[in-house]
């Protein structure tokens, strides 16, 4: 035991002697006398030229080193320079195996990094080529050799003070001309101890030249980490960033962050508390917890965006203004929701979206595994026309220009690859929608997407005292997507619809339609040219409001009667009952061969085509006379014109002059005259027969009367019945 005691005393004595020797060395030896040797050693082992222009100082308690005015050049260009470096370590903390940095100070750091035209960084030339290669290989060998030795002991780490001031790092890529600079960088932290929080303050200026962009940042917070370095925290975060430059149109914009964050790497949990992020007047708020950092995290919390003006935000960001028909829209937007759901799925409940005076409410979900989106959103009312760009004179001129003129190359309508990856279950509803000046109420829509097939399974609503119900299927599994469209319209009043849609008042009545169309393609022109199907339509009671078909028919009848129509007020409309027909769709052409309608004293019959590409109508209508049609004497219906068809033609651009499309068809009236002549011949032949029968009756009656007297009168009456009189 005495031997052990002597050995321990000897060791303690040696340590004391070593400490004393170091203390004497620090007190006696001046490191500045060794500057030439230090500079030469660096120059011999690297490609750097080291210049120690300032004093070198060191101390024993605390154990520290101080460098002043140090510069390192690479190929006669400054690589790194610093005004001062001070590093002090508590000597007694080393003795107690609990290292504590007393002070770390770095001031005036200036580093210049560059990449040449071949992509080689100047820092790669610090070491001679042979040594650089060997150093690059060493870490690989070390990583292979080092194996975990089991659970490491908790780290006991303490730093009294860290200060970095006036630091600058400049980077330039000579191949692209891209450059950025981090300057005026300062960092202050004190009492850095694992297991407790400490204050941190950072400030900097960051600038780029392509594009010209600048950020001035100021960050303050309290940081914390446990001794095992698997649990971290940020509290009292206050970060301010003032940004300006080309991306912001020369404007200066402020962004701010605030709140607290806690993360546990071992338990895979993280929590954001009272976190806010703002950009100009846009402010996001959230309280959010995350459980699991893998493929299936579980989220819980809330998220909201305070009401803001999108137009004001774009102006603050120096972006082009959004021009809208109503300049007062997009000035009040807001968003809020609760976040939850099972692991791997983000569910948003109590979802509220406000857009000016429109509010949407519902819920949504997003599955991380397959990006499946679920959305149930119901809105009250919105006027979409208010959000459209105002029509300019140039746009109006473009719309009026002939379609045959030059136009920009047509692009694809839908991103097919994206559609094939969609997994959707969407239920949308809207109380009222105004679009293209049409008012639609009680809109419902159910949309689904799976494996490249998108279905609008139910799109319905109330439209101008009637209703519509449509479904659409889009099969995008090939590069030539297939479309199937079915639509039913019931009792939609055409007069207010056409008036609101196109400022037309040419037709009234309750429209009923059944649309069944198939087409293919991914461009509007292809969809039109490949369309195939039919439209069955019926208007139970209606009126042609801008044309008088009765007057057109009377013009033909007056010609037959060889008289002139009177000057009575004919009006500008034609009522009808039960107009129906079928439109066959073949590309851009609609063909109808069975148009019929019941008019006063007439039956409308028609057939023709509609060219959608040219907005052209080519229709032949016949007005078959079945009874008296007007009180004008010249329009009296005689035996000659019964069942005669008065021809009317409707031809021209229906987009320009819909009211002037139809007129009396004189060229086809020749066929009508043939029918009238045939009718006249039949009437004349019947009259001749009637005359002959009348004469025969009279002769027989006279002879019988002479012979029979009074009895002859009775026989005469019977003969009248025989001759049909």
PARO-41457 format. One line per field, with one value per residue (C-alpha): residue number from 1; x, y, z. Coordinates in nm, 2 decimals. Each point is the difference from the previous one (the first is absolute). Layout:
num <- [NUM|...] $
x <- [X|...] $
y <- [Y|...] $
z <- [Z|...] $
// end
This chain:
num <- [1|2|3|4|5|6|7|8|9|10|11|12|13|14|15|16|17|18|19|20|21|22|23|24|25|26|27|28|29|30|31|32|33|34|35|36|37|38|39|40|41|42|43|44|45|46|47|48|49|50|51|52|53|54|55|56|57|58|59|60|61|62|63|64|65|66|67|68|69|70|71|72|73|74|75|76|77|78|79|80|81|82|83|84|85|86|87|88|89|90|91|92|93|94|95|96|97|98|99|100|101|102|103|104|105|106|107|108|109|110|111|112|113|114|115|116|117|118|119|120|121|122|123|124|125|126|127|128|129|130|131|132|133|134|135|136|137|138|139|140|141|142|143|144|145|146|147|148|149|150|151|152|153|154|155|156|157|158|159|160|161|162|163|164|165|166|167|168|169|170|171|172|173|174|175|176|177|178|179|180|181|182|183|184|185|186|187|188|189|190|191|192|193|194|195|196|197|198|199|200|201|202|203|204|205|206|207|208|209|210|211|212|213|214|215|216|217|218|219|220|221|222|223|224|225|226|227|228|229|230|231|232|233|234|235|236|237|238|239|240|241|242|243|244|245|246|247|248|249|250|251|252|253|254|255|256|257|258|259|260|261|262|263|264|265|266|267|268|269|270|271|272|273|274|275|276|277|278|279|280|281|282|283|284|285|286|287|288|289|290|291|292|293|294|295|296|297|298|299|300|301|302|303|304|305|306|307|308|309|310|311|312|313|314|315|316|317|318|319|320|321|322|323|324|325|326|327|328|329|330|331|332|333|334|335|336|337|338|339|340|341|342|343|344|345|346|347|348|349|350|351|352|353|354|355|356|357|358|359|360|361|362|363|364|365|366|367|368|369|370|371|372|373|374|375|376|377|378|379|380|381|382|383|384|385|386|387|388|389|390|391|392|393|394|395|396|397|398|399|400|401|402|403|404|405|406|407|408|409|410|411|412|413|414|415|416|417|418|419|420|421|422|423|424|425|426|427|428|429|430|431|432|433|434|435|436|437|438|439|440|441|442|443|444|445|446|447|448|449|450|451|452|453|454|455|456|457|458|459|460|461|462|463|464|465|466|467|468|469|470|471|472|473|474|475|476|477|478|479|480|481|482|483|484|485|486|487|488|489|490|491|492|493|494|495|496|497|498|499|500|501|502|503|504|505|506|507|508|509|510|511|512|513|514|515|516|517|518|519|520|521|522|523|524|525|526|527|528|529|530|531|532|533|534|535|536|537|538|539|540|541|542|543|544|545|546|547|548|549|550|551|552|553|554|555|556|557|558|559|560|561|562|563|564|565|566|567|568|569|570|571|572|573|574|575|576|577|578|579|580|581|582|583|584|585|586|587|588|589|590|591|592|593|594|595|596|597|598|599|600|601|602|603|604|605|606|607|608|609|610|611|612|613|614|615|616|617|618|619|620|621|622|623|624|625|626|627|628|629|630|631|632|633|634|635|636|637|638|639|640|641|642|643|644|645|646|647|648|649|650|651|652|653|654|655|656|657|658|659|660|661|662|663|664|665|666|667|668|669|670|671|672|673|674|675|676|677|678|679|680|681|682|683|684|685|686|687|688|689|690|691|692|693|694|695|696|697|698|699|700|701|702|703|704|705|706|707|708|709|710|711|712|713|714|715|716|717|718|719|720|721|722|723|724|725] $
x <- [0.00|0.29|0.13|-0.33|0.00|0.35|-0.09|-0.31|0.20|0.26|-0.26|-0.15|0.34|0.07|-0.33|0.09|0.34|-0.15|-0.24|0.27|0.22|-0.29|-0.06|0.37|0.01|-0.31|0.15|0.35|-0.04|-0.11|-0.18|0.05|0.37|-0.12|-0.21|0.25|0.02|-0.38|-0.04|0.27|-0.15|-0.34|0.15|0.21|-0.30|-0.27|-0.04|-0.09|0.20|-0.06|0.06|-0.01|0.00|-0.14|0.10|-0.04|-0.09|-0.07|-0.09|0.00|-0.30|-0.22|0.19|-0.04|0.14|-0.04|0.08|-0.02|0.02|0.04|-0.02|0.03|0.06|-0.05|0.19|0.04|-0.37|-0.15|-0.18|-0.06|0.07|-0.10|0.05|0.00|-0.05|-0.02|-0.05|0.01|-0.06|-0.04|0.31|-0.16|-0.29|0.25|0.14|-0.35|-0.08|-0.28|0.12|-0.13|0.07|0.05|0.00|-0.01|0.03|0.03|0.01|0.05|-0.01|0.02|-0.01|0.00|-0.11|-0.02|-0.06|0.18|-0.15|0.07|-0.19|0.31|-0.02|0.30|-0.01|0.09|0.34|0.10|0.19|0.25|-0.15|0.15|-0.09|-0.35|-0.08|0.14|-0.21|-0.31|0.06|0.07|-0.35|-0.14|0.24|-0.08|-0.37|0.05|0.21|-0.20|-0.28|-0.25|0.14|-0.34|-0.20|0.21|0.01|-0.19|0.21|0.08|0.06|0.01|0.08|0.01|-0.01|0.01|0.02|0.04|0.00|0.05|0.04|-0.02|-0.01|0.00|-0.06|0.03|-0.06|0.20|-0.16|-0.36|0.08|-0.21|0.13|-0.13|0.13|-0.07|0.13|-0.05|-0.05|-0.02|-0.07|-0.02|-0.07|0.08|-0.03|-0.03|-0.06|-0.16|-0.32|-0.10|-0.10|0.23|-0.05|0.10|0.01|0.09|0.01|0.11|-0.03|-0.02|0.01|0.00|0.07|-0.21|-0.27|0.09|-0.14|0.08|-0.11|0.08|-0.08|-0.02|-0.07|-0.03|-0.11|0.08|0.14|0.02|0.14|0.03|0.33|-0.08|-0.06|-0.33|-0.23|-0.01|-0.20|-0.04|-0.20|-0.07|0.09|-0.02|0.14|-0.02|0.11|-0.01|0.02|0.04|0.11|-0.11|-0.23|-0.20|-0.01|0.23|-0.23|0.12|-0.20|0.01|-0.04|-0.02|0.00|-0.09|-0.09|0.15|0.11|0.08|0.13|0.09|0.20|-0.02|-0.38|-0.05|-0.22|0.00|-0.22|-0.05|-0.16|-0.13|0.18|-0.06|0.14|-0.07|0.09|-0.11|-0.37|-0.03|0.01|-0.01|-0.07|0.04|0.02|0.11|0.13|0.16|0.04|0.22|0.26|-0.03|-0.24|-0.31|0.02|-0.30|-0.09|-0.23|-0.06|-0.14|0.10|-0.14|0.08|-0.13|-0.21|0.21|-0.02|0.15|0.02|0.18|0.24|0.10|0.06|0.22|0.19|0.05|-0.20|-0.23|-0.35|-0.29|-0.25|-0.35|-0.34|-0.09|0.30|-0.13|0.05|0.29|0.03|-0.13|0.14|0.03|0.06|-0.04|-0.01|0.07|0.25|-0.01|-0.06|0.16|0.37|0.09|-0.30|-0.05|-0.36|-0.13|-0.33|-0.20|0.16|-0.11|0.11|-0.11|0.02|-0.14|-0.37|0.01|0.05|0.09|-0.03|0.08|0.29|0.29|0.26|0.33|0.16|0.38|0.03|-0.18|-0.07|-0.38|-0.20|-0.34|-0.20|-0.35|-0.06|-0.32|-0.03|-0.27|0.01|0.26|0.00|0.28|-0.04|0.13|0.34|0.04|0.25|-0.17|-0.05|0.23|-0.04|0.26|-0.17|-0.33|0.16|0.15|-0.34|-0.15|0.28|-0.08|0.09|0.19|0.27|0.34|0.00|0.25|0.09|-0.25|0.13|-0.11|-0.31|0.09|0.32|-0.06|0.28|-0.13|-0.35|0.12|0.15|-0.31|-0.20|-0.30|-0.33|-0.15|-0.34|-0.07|-0.31|-0.09|-0.32|0.03|0.25|-0.01|0.23|-0.01|-0.30|-0.19|-0.15|0.02|-0.14|0.04|0.30|0.12|0.30|0.16|0.34|0.22|0.33|0.17|0.26|-0.02|-0.38|-0.17|-0.37|-0.24|-0.27|-0.25|0.00|-0.35|-0.17|-0.29|0.01|-0.26|-0.31|0.12|0.27|0.30|0.18|0.32|0.27|0.34|0.26|0.35|0.22|0.36|0.18|0.12|0.15|-0.33|-0.24|-0.37|-0.29|-0.36|-0.25|-0.36|-0.22|-0.37|-0.17|-0.36|-0.23|0.28|-0.15|0.19|-0.09|0.18|0.28|0.08|-0.04|0.25|0.24|0.02|-0.24|-0.24|-0.38|-0.09|-0.16|-0.21|-0.14|0.08|0.29|0.04|0.31|0.18|0.37|0.20|0.35|0.33|0.32|0.38|0.31|0.18|-0.05|-0.31|0.02|0.03|-0.29|-0.22|0.10|-0.02|-0.34|-0.27|-0.35|-0.34|-0.21|-0.37|-0.19|-0.35|-0.16|-0.36|-0.13|0.21|0.04|0.23|0.04|0.19|-0.17|-0.36|-0.05|-0.37|0.07|0.25|-0.27|-0.26|0.23|-0.01|-0.38|-0.05|0.20|-0.23|-0.31|0.15|-0.06|0.20|0.04|-0.16|0.20|-0.11|0.26|0.14|0.22|0.35|-0.06|-0.14|-0.15|0.03|-0.08|0.21|0.31|0.22|0.27|0.33|0.35|0.25|0.36|0.28|0.30|-0.06|-0.33|-0.34|-0.27|-0.37|-0.26|-0.31|-0.07|-0.38|-0.21|-0.37|-0.08|-0.33|-0.16|0.34|0.24|0.37|0.22|0.37|0.34|0.35|0.35|0.19|0.38|0.14|0.35|-0.13|-0.30|-0.21|-0.36|-0.15|-0.37|-0.30|-0.34|-0.34|-0.32|-0.27|-0.35|-0.25|-0.26|-0.07|0.32|-0.09|-0.30|0.15|-0.23|0.29|0.12|-0.33|0.05|-0.18|-0.02|0.29|0.25|-0.12|0.29|0.24|0.35|0.12|0.38|0.23|0.38|0.23|0.36|0.30|0.23|-0.21|0.26|-0.04|-0.36|-0.23|-0.31|0.06|0.07|-0.35|-0.20|-0.25|0.16|-0.11|0.21|-0.18|-0.34|-0.02|-0.05|-0.27|-0.17|-0.01|-0.18|-0.24|-0.06|-0.07|-0.24|-0.17|-0.04|-0.16|-0.23|-0.10|-0.06|-0.21|-0.20|-0.06|-0.12|-0.23|-0.14|-0.07|-0.16|-0.22|-0.12|-0.08|-0.20|-0.20|-0.09|-0.11|-0.20|-0.18|-0.11|-0.12|-0.19|-0.18|-0.11|-0.06|-0.11|0.00|0.17|0.28|0.10|0.07|0.20|0.20|0.10|0.13|0.20|0.17|0.13|0.11|0.21|0.15|-0.17] $
y <- [0.00|0.23|-0.06|0.10|0.32|0.08|-0.05|0.22|0.27|-0.03|0.05|0.30|0.14|-0.05|0.17|0.30|0.02|-0.01|0.27|0.21|-0.06|0.11|0.30|0.10|-0.06|0.22|0.27|-0.01|-0.10|0.26|-0.18|0.30|-0.09|-0.32|0.18|-0.07|-0.37|-0.03|0.18|-0.22|-0.32|0.09|0.10|-0.33|-0.22|0.19|0.23|0.29|0.30|0.07|0.36|0.05|0.38|0.04|-0.12|-0.35|-0.04|-0.29|-0.04|-0.28|0.07|-0.01|-0.20|0.21|0.11|0.33|0.08|0.35|0.12|-0.34|-0.04|-0.31|0.04|-0.25|0.07|0.36|0.05|0.03|-0.31|0.07|0.29|0.07|0.29|-0.19|-0.35|-0.07|-0.35|-0.06|-0.33|-0.04|-0.19|-0.14|-0.14|-0.21|-0.13|-0.09|-0.16|0.25|0.22|0.36|0.26|0.33|0.22|-0.04|0.32|0.04|0.35|0.13|-0.34|0.05|-0.31|0.00|-0.32|-0.04|-0.27|0.03|-0.06|-0.37|-0.03|-0.03|0.18|0.20|-0.17|-0.33|0.14|0.07|-0.33|-0.13|-0.24|-0.32|0.09|0.12|-0.34|-0.19|0.22|-0.07|-0.37|0.00|0.08|-0.29|-0.24|0.15|-0.03|-0.37|-0.07|0.18|-0.20|0.10|-0.11|0.01|0.27|0.32|0.18|0.33|0.29|0.26|0.31|0.36|0.33|0.32|0.24|-0.02|0.31|0.04|0.35|0.17|-0.33|-0.02|-0.29|0.06|-0.27|0.03|-0.24|0.13|-0.25|0.13|0.35|-0.08|0.15|0.04|0.18|-0.06|0.30|0.20|-0.34|0.02|-0.28|0.03|-0.28|-0.04|-0.26|-0.28|-0.31|-0.33|-0.06|0.36|0.29|0.28|0.32|0.03|0.31|0.00|0.28|0.00|0.14|-0.24|0.11|-0.17|0.15|-0.23|0.12|0.30|-0.09|0.11|-0.12|0.17|-0.24|0.03|-0.31|-0.04|-0.31|-0.22|-0.34|-0.32|-0.35|-0.30|-0.17|-0.29|0.25|-0.17|0.27|0.36|0.31|0.35|0.25|0.37|0.00|0.34|0.02|0.29|0.00|0.31|-0.10|0.20|-0.04|-0.10|-0.29|0.26|0.26|0.22|0.01|-0.07|-0.27|-0.12|-0.36|-0.10|-0.33|-0.04|-0.29|-0.30|-0.35|-0.31|-0.32|-0.35|-0.21|-0.31|0.01|0.15|0.28|0.38|0.28|0.35|0.23|0.35|0.00|0.29|0.07|0.33|0.14|0.36|-0.01|-0.38|-0.17|-0.38|-0.13|-0.36|-0.22|-0.34|-0.33|-0.28|-0.35|-0.21|0.12|-0.30|-0.07|0.02|0.30|0.09|0.37|0.19|0.37|0.30|0.23|0.34|0.29|0.34|0.20|0.17|0.17|-0.19|0.31|0.19|-0.29|-0.02|0.37|-0.03|-0.28|0.21|-0.24|0.09|0.09|-0.24|0.19|-0.10|0.11|0.11|0.19|-0.06|-0.38|-0.20|0.24|-0.22|-0.36|-0.22|-0.37|-0.21|-0.37|-0.26|-0.26|-0.37|-0.34|-0.35|-0.06|0.06|0.21|0.38|0.08|0.36|0.04|0.32|0.13|0.35|0.20|0.36|0.18|0.35|-0.05|-0.37|-0.27|-0.37|-0.25|-0.37|-0.24|-0.15|-0.28|-0.09|-0.35|0.01|-0.35|0.04|0.38|-0.07|0.32|0.01|0.33|0.09|0.37|0.19|0.37|0.26|0.23|0.13|0.22|-0.14|0.28|0.25|-0.18|-0.02|0.24|0.31|-0.02|0.23|0.16|-0.23|-0.31|0.12|0.05|-0.34|-0.16|0.17|-0.10|-0.29|-0.34|-0.08|0.25|-0.10|-0.12|-0.12|-0.36|-0.20|-0.18|-0.31|0.05|-0.23|-0.14|-0.37|-0.13|0.20|-0.13|-0.36|0.04|0.17|-0.16|0.22|-0.01|0.35|0.12|0.37|0.21|0.36|0.19|0.24|0.04|0.28|-0.07|0.15|0.20|-0.33|-0.06|-0.36|-0.11|-0.30|-0.14|-0.34|-0.19|-0.33|-0.07|-0.31|-0.11|-0.34|-0.15|0.26|0.01|0.32|0.01|0.29|-0.24|0.27|0.36|0.15|0.32|0.23|0.22|0.26|-0.16|-0.34|-0.25|-0.18|-0.32|-0.11|-0.26|-0.01|-0.28|0.07|-0.30|0.13|-0.34|0.06|0.30|0.04|0.05|-0.11|0.22|-0.10|0.27|-0.05|0.29|0.05|0.34|0.04|0.31|0.25|0.33|0.10|0.37|0.12|-0.26|0.13|0.36|-0.04|-0.22|0.18|0.30|-0.18|-0.01|-0.21|-0.30|-0.07|-0.31|-0.28|-0.20|-0.37|-0.16|-0.33|0.01|-0.31|0.07|-0.19|0.15|-0.04|0.21|0.25|0.32|0.20|-0.04|-0.37|-0.03|0.19|-0.19|-0.34|0.06|-0.25|-0.03|0.16|0.26|-0.06|0.32|0.12|0.33|-0.06|0.36|0.28|0.28|0.13|0.35|0.17|-0.14|-0.02|-0.33|0.07|0.31|-0.20|-0.26|0.27|0.15|-0.33|-0.03|0.36|-0.08|-0.30|0.21|0.27|0.26|0.23|-0.04|0.27|0.25|-0.16|-0.04|-0.35|0.01|-0.14|-0.34|-0.35|-0.22|-0.38|-0.32|-0.31|0.08|-0.31|-0.17|-0.18|0.15|-0.25|0.09|-0.08|0.20|0.37|-0.06|-0.03|-0.15|0.00|-0.16|-0.03|0.35|0.04|0.25|0.10|0.36|0.18|-0.15|-0.14|-0.29|0.09|-0.26|0.04|-0.14|0.13|0.03|0.21|0.04|0.07|0.08|0.28|0.10|-0.06|-0.10|-0.16|-0.09|-0.06|0.04|-0.07|0.15|-0.25|0.17|-0.20|0.27|0.37|0.18|0.37|0.23|0.20|-0.06|-0.05|-0.28|-0.19|-0.37|-0.14|-0.35|0.09|0.04|-0.27|-0.23|0.22|0.06|0.37|-0.02|0.20|-0.01|0.07|0.06|0.19|0.07|-0.05|0.17|0.33|0.05|-0.27|0.20|0.05|-0.36|-0.11|0.13|-0.11|-0.24|0.11|-0.26|-0.29|0.17|-0.14|-0.34|0.14|0.15|-0.34|-0.14|0.29|-0.06|-0.36|0.10|0.24|-0.26|-0.24|0.28|0.08|-0.37|-0.04|0.31|-0.14|-0.33|0.19|0.20|-0.31|-0.17|0.30|0.02|-0.37|0.04|0.29|-0.19|-0.31|0.20|0.20|-0.31|-0.19|0.31|0.02|-0.36|-0.06|0.34|0.02|-0.34|0.14|0.24|-0.28|-0.19|0.32|0.02|-0.35|0.07|0.29|-0.25|-0.22|0.27|0.10|0.34] $
z <- [0.00|0.07|-0.35|-0.15|0.21|-0.11|-0.36|0.03|0.17|-0.28|-0.27|0.18|0.03|-0.37|-0.08|0.22|-0.16|-0.35|0.09|0.15|-0.31|-0.23|0.22|-0.02|-0.37|-0.06|0.22|-0.15|-0.37|-0.24|-0.30|-0.22|-0.04|-0.18|-0.27|-0.28|0.08|0.02|-0.34|-0.16|0.13|-0.14|-0.34|-0.01|0.06|-0.20|-0.29|0.23|0.08|0.37|0.13|0.38|0.01|0.35|0.34|0.13|0.36|0.23|0.36|0.26|0.22|-0.20|-0.25|-0.31|-0.34|-0.17|-0.36|-0.16|-0.36|-0.17|-0.38|-0.23|-0.37|-0.28|-0.32|0.10|0.06|0.35|0.11|0.37|0.23|0.35|0.24|0.32|0.13|0.37|0.14|0.38|0.18|0.37|0.12|0.31|-0.21|-0.18|0.32|0.12|-0.34|-0.06|-0.28|0.01|-0.27|0.17|-0.30|-0.38|-0.19|-0.38|-0.15|-0.35|-0.18|-0.38|-0.22|-0.38|-0.17|-0.37|-0.27|-0.33|-0.35|0.03|0.33|0.23|0.33|0.12|0.34|-0.17|-0.08|0.36|0.03|-0.25|-0.25|0.15|0.36|-0.10|-0.15|0.30|0.23|-0.20|0.03|0.37|0.12|-0.20|0.17|0.34|-0.06|-0.09|0.30|0.26|0.14|0.27|0.34|0.17|0.16|0.04|0.32|0.03|-0.11|0.27|-0.20|0.12|-0.17|0.18|-0.30|-0.38|-0.21|-0.37|-0.15|-0.33|-0.19|-0.37|-0.25|-0.38|-0.25|-0.38|-0.29|-0.29|-0.24|0.06|0.14|0.30|0.33|0.35|0.31|0.37|0.19|0.32|0.16|0.38|0.25|0.38|0.24|0.37|0.28|-0.25|0.21|-0.11|0.20|0.03|-0.24|-0.10|-0.20|-0.37|-0.22|-0.37|-0.25|-0.36|-0.35|-0.30|-0.36|-0.35|-0.34|-0.22|0.07|0.21|0.33|0.36|0.34|0.33|0.29|0.37|0.21|0.38|0.20|0.29|-0.10|0.20|-0.05|0.23|0.08|-0.23|-0.29|-0.09|0.14|-0.11|0.06|-0.13|0.20|-0.02|-0.37|-0.16|-0.36|-0.23|-0.37|-0.21|-0.37|-0.32|-0.36|-0.34|0.10|0.21|-0.28|0.20|0.30|0.36|0.17|0.36|0.11|0.36|0.20|0.36|0.24|0.17|-0.12|0.18|-0.16|0.15|-0.25|0.21|0.04|-0.35|0.12|-0.07|0.11|-0.14|0.26|-0.07|-0.33|-0.24|-0.34|-0.19|-0.34|-0.04|0.11|-0.04|0.34|0.08|0.34|0.12|0.30|-0.12|0.14|-0.20|0.13|-0.23|-0.24|-0.24|-0.29|0.23|0.23|0.21|0.01|0.23|0.04|-0.18|-0.29|-0.10|-0.23|0.11|-0.23|-0.26|-0.34|-0.28|-0.22|0.28|0.06|-0.37|0.00|0.31|-0.17|-0.31|-0.22|-0.28|0.11|-0.07|-0.21|0.07|-0.13|0.35|0.15|0.35|0.00|0.14|0.29|0.28|0.00|0.31|0.09|0.32|0.08|0.27|-0.09|0.12|-0.14|0.03|-0.06|-0.36|-0.08|0.05|0.07|0.01|0.18|0.06|-0.32|-0.09|-0.30|-0.05|-0.33|0.02|0.08|-0.08|0.27|-0.06|0.29|0.02|0.05|-0.19|0.03|-0.16|0.02|-0.01|-0.14|-0.33|0.00|0.02|0.04|0.16|0.00|0.11|-0.05|0.00|-0.09|0.02|-0.30|-0.24|-0.31|-0.21|-0.26|0.25|0.00|-0.38|-0.16|-0.15|-0.38|-0.18|-0.34|-0.14|0.13|-0.15|-0.34|0.03|0.08|-0.31|-0.23|-0.24|0.13|-0.31|0.10|0.15|0.36|0.26|0.00|0.20|0.31|0.19|0.21|0.30|0.15|-0.06|0.21|0.30|-0.06|0.00|0.35|0.15|0.28|0.06|0.19|-0.02|0.10|-0.09|0.05|-0.06|0.08|-0.29|-0.28|-0.26|-0.29|-0.35|0.13|0.06|0.35|0.12|0.33|0.23|-0.18|0.10|-0.13|0.08|-0.15|0.02|-0.16|0.01|-0.23|-0.27|-0.02|0.12|0.06|0.06|0.13|0.09|-0.11|0.05|0.09|-0.06|-0.31|-0.10|0.15|-0.11|0.08|-0.15|0.08|-0.17|0.03|-0.17|-0.03|-0.11|-0.07|0.00|0.00|-0.36|-0.17|-0.19|0.30|-0.05|0.12|0.06|0.08|0.10|0.09|0.07|0.01|0.12|-0.03|-0.03|-0.12|-0.32|-0.01|0.32|-0.06|-0.35|0.11|0.29|-0.19|-0.34|0.03|-0.24|0.02|-0.30|0.17|0.31|0.15|0.24|-0.15|0.06|-0.14|0.01|-0.10|-0.07|-0.15|-0.03|-0.12|0.03|0.01|0.23|-0.20|-0.05|-0.38|0.03|0.24|-0.24|-0.31|0.17|0.16|-0.07|0.15|0.00|0.18|0.04|0.08|0.07|0.08|0.13|-0.03|-0.15|-0.23|-0.28|0.15|-0.28|-0.31|-0.12|-0.20|-0.03|-0.21|-0.22|-0.06|-0.08|-0.25|-0.19|0.04|-0.13|-0.31|-0.06|0.06|-0.23|0.27|0.23|0.37|0.21|0.21|0.33|0.28|-0.05|0.31|0.03|0.15|-0.07|0.27|-0.04|0.19|0.04|-0.22|0.00|-0.20|0.00|-0.07|-0.13|0.10|-0.25|0.09|-0.03|-0.19|0.16|-0.24|0.06|-0.23|0.22|0.14|0.06|0.19|0.02|-0.09|-0.03|-0.31|-0.11|0.06|-0.01|-0.16|-0.05|-0.06|-0.03|0.14|0.25|-0.06|0.35|-0.14|-0.23|0.22|-0.31|-0.03|-0.31|0.06|-0.22|0.18|-0.14|0.14|-0.09|0.00|0.20|0.08|0.02|0.11|-0.01|-0.03|-0.29|-0.30|-0.24|0.23|-0.01|-0.03|-0.30|-0.14|-0.22|0.29|0.24|0.09|-0.20|0.14|0.01|-0.02|0.23|0.00|0.30|-0.11|0.12|0.30|0.31|0.21|-0.18|-0.10|0.15|-0.05|-0.38|-0.08|-0.12|-0.30|-0.26|-0.25|-0.34|-0.18|0.17|-0.04|-0.36|0.14|0.22|-0.31|-0.16|0.30|-0.01|-0.37|0.06|0.28|-0.23|-0.27|0.26|0.11|-0.36|-0.08|0.31|-0.10|-0.35|0.15|0.24|-0.30|-0.20|0.29|0.07|-0.37|0.00|0.32|-0.14|-0.32|0.17|0.26|-0.27|-0.19|0.31|0.12|-0.32|0.02|0.37|0.12|0.38|0.03|-0.21|0.27|0.23|-0.25|-0.07|0.36|-0.01|-0.32|0.18|0.25|-0.28|-0.16|0.33|0.02] $
// end
